[in-house]
């Protein structure tokens, strides 16, 4: 009998694909398929292809170790993981790796199919196992390929939106980021900052303070190191033309030479005005384009808020009417991007302060509802929307720590402060026209101290009696709106007094409807509409 000591079949640890009984051949084929699914290379190794199988198994072990490392970081050092994957080169490398793994895994599936030798299987098993193998191969390699596409999409967005340079550290334990709502519609020349606020976040806890600055805020102070301070040493105080929202255009059109090498002089000057006005060091800015804002909300899948009053907005004309006012009714709404934009920008029959309160509410809703699940399920849509939405000077290196911080902030409703009504008197007090900067700085420091649990840096004794009274009343109002589900203002009359005779129903006793409000406008009863809309600054996050 000839020796078979060196025959390659001796290395095959499985039954022979040709001579074994049919049930054994089917089990053998299923076993090889499962090995390829869960541990690529092992099917080749047990079938006698030791060199190929060993090489692929070593790669598989390395990949499983990498997966376990990622899971461990996600559980125990999430900020590290986010910081690593926020790097553009890491995303590029991971994209390439996923493509290579997808191609290699597909080859292993095809090689396993050859090892199975389907023609020796029973007809039913042959069709079933072959179809299952091909479906699994396409599903696994397709998922890896899509993962590579997603990572590359994120890399492109990060490179397009965020700037280069090193990450910056918190100042006094906080990150202070200016947020601008920009209106660059085609019928306007240049960019107009439609809303301005400062988001101050505790670097450890994520507790946040959102400071809103009305568009008509006057006499803004520039920071001590601002080039604009040389032009306006006593503040931005040239009268009604020097409203806060004019700083951006003024610096861009008239004083860009004061900012050599600065990519966006308008944003830089506005940041310096926010810094001088609030007393907080502003480290970066985010400019949100209003046109892109609607697309971003849609990419999120919409946003939900509970409106406390009737909110008007301009749309198509009502049939057989010159009225184009439509109304968002009180109650809970799940807004599309366009509807959210209407809700945030409306000021018909009310004031800018009403609009600011609703914008603050909407920002809170977006943060609380912009969850990791939303990111994972709508990633590519969000990335596409982000390119059109945001301009910022936040560096890419900062993104990881900020994503981690944002997740903490999402679980902690932020406090809100408006540099005007209702937090500094009523609209009639004209605090935004004649601001008290000492009162502003003291209020901000007190709110920050309250968040951190430290002693307040300012003392009511240092304020005037009037400022103290306003501070205490407004603080109570602000606190009432910090918890999810509560109203923004416990005293909505602090913005605009809600008349006791404000209509709450139609003359026939039925509930108010949009059609009835349109009729009031048609007959010229805007006085009643102002009363009905007077509390539409009230808003909560469900």
C-alpha positions, 0 to 999 in steps of 0.5 A: 500500500503506498504511503500517504504520509505527506498527502495534503488531505492529511491536513484536512481536519474535516470529513471529505467533501466527496466521499462522506455521507450527504448529511455529513457533507451538509453539516461540513458546509454549514460549519465552514460557512459559520467559521467564515462569518465569525472568524475568517480564515479558520475555515481555510485552516481546518480544511488544510490551507494552513498558510492562508488560513493562519495569515487571515486568522492573525488579521481576524484576531487583530481586528477582534482585539481592536473592536474590544479596545474600542468597546472598552474605550466607549465604556470607560474613556469615551472622551478619548474615543471621540477625540481619536475618531474626530481626527481627520486622518483617523477617519481616513485610515479607518475608511481605507481599513474597512474597504480592505477588510470588506474586500478580504472578507468577500474573498474568504467567502468565495474561497469558502464556497470553493472549499464547500464544493456545492456540486457534491451537496444534495440539491436542496442543501446546495441551493440553500447553503449557496444562497445563504453564503452569498447573502451573508457575504453581501450583507457583511461586506456591504455593511463594511463598505457603507461604514467606510462611506460614512466615515469618509463623509464625516471626514469631509464634513469635519475638514470643510466645517472645522478649522485647523490648529490645536485645541484650546483649554477652558477659561476658569473651568468653562468653554465660552462659545459665541453663537450667531444666527446669520441671514444671508438671503439672496435679497440681502447684501452680505451677511446679517447676524439675526440672533446672537448668544453666548453658550458658556459650558462647565468643562467638567459637568456640562452645565450650561448658561445661554446668554441671549443678546437682543438685536437692538442692544446698544452701547456694547463694550468691546474687550480691552484687547479689541482693535474696535475699542480704539474706534469706539473707546466708550462702547458701540454708542453712535445712536440707533445705528449702533445696534448690536447686530450691526457690529458684524457688518460694520467690522466687515465693511469698514474695519477689516484692516484692523484684523490682518490675517483674520478670516472673518473680521465681522465674527471676530469683532462681534466675539470681542463685543460679546466678551466686553459686554458679558465679562466672559472670555469668548474662545470661538464662534459658531455661525448658523445659517438660517437657510441651512437651519431648516435643512438641519432640523429636517436631517434630525427628523424634526424637533418637538416643543410645547408652545404656550401661546399663539405664534404668527408667521407669514406664509401664502395668502389666505384665499380671497384675502390680502392676509398672509398671516398664519398661526401656530396654535398653543400645545405640543408640536413636532416641527419640520425645519421650515416650521421650526424656522417660523417658530424661531423668527416670528415677531409679528404682533409681539417683540424681539424679546418674545422671539428670543425666548422661543429661540432659547426654547428651540435651542434647548429642544435641539440639544436634548433631542439631538441624541447619539441615536439620532447621529447614528441613524441619520449620520449622512443626512446630518453631515450633508446638512452641516456643510450648509449650516455651520461656519466656525473657527472651532479647531478639529482637535477640539471636536472630540472633547466637545462631543463628549461635553455635548452629551453631558449638556444634553442631560442637563437643561441649561439656564437662560439669560436675556440681556433685556426683558424679561431678565432685566425688567420689562420691555418698557424699561429699555434695559437693552438701550441703556444697559447696566454692565455692572448688573450684567456681569454680576448676574452672570457670575452669580448664575455661574457660581450657582451652577458650580455650587461656589459662592457668588462672586458678586453681591447684591449689596454692590448693586443699586436697589433697582438692579437688585430687585430686577435681578431677584425677580428675573432669577426666579423667572429664569430658574422656572425655565431650567427644567425640562417641561417647565415654562420659560417664564413664570411671569410672561408679563415681564416681557409684555403685559398680558391684558386681563381682557385678552380673548381666550375664546370666540364671541360665541364661546367656542375655542380660538381658531386660526381662521378666527385670528385671520378674520380679526386681522381682516377686519383690522382688530390687530389690538386683539391679536396683540393681546392674544399673542402676548404670551407666545414667549412661553415655551417648554421642552417636552 
